[in-house]
């Protein structure tokens, strides 16, 4: 299922960054992809991960063609990491089909278990030469003559180029930008996986008043991923590791039909997190070539366009490419990275915000909106998907490097 256009994409020689030493904070998707991309260009990379092992709360994610192209260019086979998605179906609250969007085969959309993607990236990064160090909790960062990571143990670790890929609670972002205040969007999300029963690799979105539920199979149908979002005033903590009572999720979506009731009845463990809006960071690098942030640390997004992982993959590729283009001028390279990424990431964050409202229509608007979607699906199949061609068809592996 590889994209034939991407197979030959390796313009930078493998020794382009042989003099670079880099330290990555965070062994998530963005951090491991950055480590892999840098090592493939000759850099010496250490990854600091605070957890005792590289693992993820069981959950699914969607890799769209823009992310698929990066994985392929990094030497990974997306088909070995997940299942290729056939279509996206939008359904109303009762389970009736509103419209179906068939997905292109090349380069393809993939439905991945997050743990499988993390494991694949970690194995590839280690094979490329990255050192992944566990139980490395960074308390803060100092940017003086050089970048240093200050560990919770009190130790100081010289960082070379310090890369903050440590998510919304990044220790590096406030050093570059000062404190920021994310705000609660008035929405919470439940995430769960249940045993699967096979079936086609189709993403189903059930749309209701003030809430929606997304589900798709994982690992060949052995599991089913469920993400359910509800608008409410009651605040919930941010993060993916807050357990909740499955009965609360069942109550919130009690009026939904189709397959939803059976799915919800199968849930034994569910995680709840509050959805917060973080401003895109004003500064992504320190101006002197010592430190840079990427992924959620720079531009966290709401999950309504399925682009968080894809943007992190794009960031990783562009950062390595920018550094390889100017190995003698890291400050200029980091400035070029930010310039290439910032506008696109802001646009995707804004588009994800708009998508949430489209899923949560209430009467009398909802029937009208659904009727328009049905008509468009008959008259112009694929129109709904083409609205986001600017997201999915973008190829950072073939962008012109300034």
PyMOL commands that set and color helices and strands:
alter all, ss='L'
color gray80, all
select helices_A, chain A and resi 29-39+65-73+78-81+114-128+167-169+173-177+219-221+246-252+260-265+296-299+308-325+330-359+365-379+383-386+389-392+396-398
alter helices_A, ss='H'
color red, helices_A
select strands_A, chain A and resi 21-25+44-48+60-63+82-84+87-92+97-102+110-113+131-133+138-143+147-151+156-158+161-164+183-195+202-208+211-218+223-231+243-244+270-277+291-293
alter strands_A, ss='S'
color yellow, strands_A
deselect
rebuild
show_as cartoon
